[in-house]
């Protein structure tokens, strides 16, 4: 009986000791703090070279040399989810002197083709307006230069379009000036 009593005392003591340790740990609890922040989107912009000489040709020539314009770059910092953008291009007329009939080469004579993207960053499905020289367009009206769909987050796209101006036979000698404008929406 003495052994049984010792075992009972030992079991009771062990149980109290375990209960005492459990009591020291205290109840389990948690405290959550909800944190928030705002990620603000930036802008959508296009940049192009400021000036480009198309060279010099003799009167009676049929066109200027086909010249690459330089990097045109769309920067999309809006942080969109499945966004899109379209870059358009148009030309002004080319004028020398007073801009009379023989001193003006109308924008219908300006040719443009975008070619493929030369560099890009970020996620987007990029589509050149005129991927090949065979797709050349006149800049008589606004044309799509490049577009992107499926835009996720920030991205950039650059291309190096080729331009030339077809010269009417009645054009007079002079320094002609016009503007090629890229826009973005």
Secondary structure, 3 states (H helix, E strand, C coil): CHHHHHHHHHHHHHHHHHHHHHHHHCCCCCCCCCCCCCCCCCCEEEECCCCCCCCCCCCCCCECCCEECCCEEEEEEEEEEEEEEEEEEEECCEECCCCCHHHEECHHHEEEECCCEEEEEEEEEEEECCCCHHHCEECCCCEEEEEEEEEEEEEEEEECCEEEEECCCCCCCCCCECCEEEEEC
